Amino acid sequence: MGRMSRAGASAALVVTLGGVLLGCGGRSVADSDAPDPTRRSAAPANPFCAAAQANLKAIRPLNGLMAQGQVPRDELTDTVAAVRRAGQDMVFAAPADIRADVERTVQALELQLDVLVANGGDQTALSRDTELVNRLNSPEFAGAGERVRAYVERNCATGAPSTRR
């Protein structure tokens, strides 16, 4: 049963990966559509933080499509392509001290996107792919995601009062 819960947690990883990559102020991907009056609207000055914000923006529509289950292939393909571009932009903008972790975290997202596309956006396919689940749950991938999240939380603040809940 513990293995199934780990698989389920991995299935939800695409939905929450934006939060892992972007822990910006502690808001979740689900919270990101609602404006936060305590935040300034200015874009981050740090290129990596700007790329992380753009990645979050690209992931939002993917979350919506996944909530629908099976989606039109062209709509899924276009949305996934935008997420892939945003992930690569994050890699290119990543500071040297976290570049390897950003690459690994984006690689984890890429692996999940491949499975989603192959299965028409069916999120449950993520948990059925035991090789993927094992890889995503490995210390290598999990650690990279935690380090990227910590970096973003420390360095990508908007200068506004804390939004932690």
C-alpha positions in Angstrom: 0.0 0.0 0.0 2.9 2.4 0.8 4.1 1.8 -2.8 0.8 2.8 -4.2 0.7 6.0 -2.2 4.2 6.9 -3.5 3.0 6.2 -7.0 0.0 8.4 -6.4 2.2 11.1 -5.2 4.3 10.9 -8.3 1.2 11.0 -10.5 0.5 14.4 -9.0 4.0 15.6 -9.6 3.3 17.3 -12.9 0.5 19.3 -11.3 2.7 20.3 -8.4 6.0 20.6 -10.2 5.4 24.2 -10.8 5.3 24.6 -7.1 8.6 22.6 -6.7 10.3 24.7 -9.3 8.8 27.9 -8.3 8.0 27.9 -4.6 7.6 31.7 -5.1 6.3 32.9 -1.8 4.9 29.6 -0.8 2.0 29.7 -3.2 0.9 26.6 -4.9 0.1 26.2 -8.6 -3.6 26.1 -7.8 -3.3 29.5 -6.0 -1.4 31.1 -8.8 -4.5 32.1 -10.8 -5.9 34.3 -8.0 -4.2 37.7 -7.7 -2.4 38.3 -4.4 -2.8 41.9 -3.3 0.3 41.7 -1.1 2.6 41.1 -4.1 4.1 43.7 -6.4 3.4 43.2 -10.1 6.9 44.0 -11.2 8.8 41.1 -12.9 11.7 39.6 -11.0 15.1 41.3 -11.8 16.9 38.0 -11.6 16.8 36.2 -15.1 16.4 32.8 -13.5 13.5 34.1 -11.3 11.9 35.5 -14.4 12.3 32.2 -16.2 10.8 30.4 -13.2 7.8 32.8 -13.3 7.3 32.1 -17.0 7.5 28.4 -16.3 4.7 28.6 -13.8 2.6 30.6 -16.3 3.2 27.8 -18.9 2.3 25.0 -16.4 -1.1 26.6 -15.5 -2.9 25.6 -18.7 -1.4 22.1 -18.5 -2.9 21.7 -15.0 -6.3 22.6 -16.5 -6.0 20.1 -19.3 -5.0 17.3 -17.0 -8.0 18.0 -14.8 -10.1 17.3 -17.9 -8.6 13.8 -18.4 -8.5 13.0 -22.1 -8.0 16.1 -24.1 -7.7 17.0 -27.8 -4.2 15.9 -29.0 -3.3 19.2 -30.6 -4.3 21.2 -27.5 -2.2 18.9 -25.3 0.7 19.0 -27.8 0.7 22.8 -27.9 0.5 23.2 -24.2 3.2 20.6 -23.5 5.5 22.4 -26.1 5.1 25.6 -24.2 5.9 23.9 -20.9 9.0 22.3 -22.5 10.2 25.7 -23.8 9.7 27.3 -20.4 11.6 24.5 -18.7 14.5 25.0 -21.2 14.5 28.7 -20.5 14.9 27.9 -16.8 17.9 25.7 -17.5 19.5 28.4 -19.7 19.0 31.1 -17.0 19.9 28.9 -14.0 22.9 30.1 -11.9 25.9 27.8 -12.0 25.4 26.7 -8.4 22.0 25.2 -9.1 22.2 24.5 -12.9 22.6 20.7 -12.5 19.6 20.6 -10.1 17.5 22.7 -12.4 18.5 20.4 -15.3 17.5 17.3 -13.4 14.2 18.9 -12.2 13.3 19.9 -15.7 14.3 16.4 -16.9 11.8 15.0 -14.4 9.2 17.2 -15.9 10.2 16.1 -19.4 9.8 12.4 -18.5 6.3 13.1 -17.2 5.3 15.2 -20.2 6.4 12.3 -22.5 4.1 9.9 -20.6 1.2 12.4 -20.6 1.5 13.0 -24.3 1.7 9.2 -25.0 -1.5 8.8 -23.0 -3.6 11.7 -24.2 -3.2 13.7 -21.1 -4.3 10.9 -18.8 -2.6 11.8 -15.5 -3.2 8.3 -14.1 -0.7 7.0 -16.6 2.0 8.6 -14.5 1.4 6.3 -11.6 1.0 3.2 -13.8 4.5 3.7 -15.2 6.5 2.0 -12.4 9.9 2.8 -14.0 9.0 6.5 -14.1 7.6 6.4 -10.5 10.9 4.8 -9.2 13.0 7.3 -11.1 11.1 10.3 -9.9 11.2 9.0 -6.3 14.9 8.5 -6.4 17.1 10.6 -4.1 18.7 12.1 -7.2 15.5 13.6 -8.6 13.8 14.3 -5.2 16.9 16.1 -3.9 17.3 18.2 -7.0 13.7 19.4 -6.7 14.1 20.3 -3.0 17.3 22.2 -3.7 15.7 24.2 -6.6 12.7 25.0 -4.4 15.0 26.2 -1.6 17.0 28.4 -4.0 13.8 29.9 -5.4 12.4 30.6 -1.9 15.6 32.3 -0.9 16.3 34.2 -4.1 13.2 34.9 -6.0 11.2 37.0 -3.6 9.3 39.9 -5.1 10.2 42.3 -2.4 6.7 42.4 -1.2 5.6 41.3 2.3 5.6 37.6 2.9 2.8 35.6 1.3 3.3 32.5 3.4 0.1 31.0 4.7 
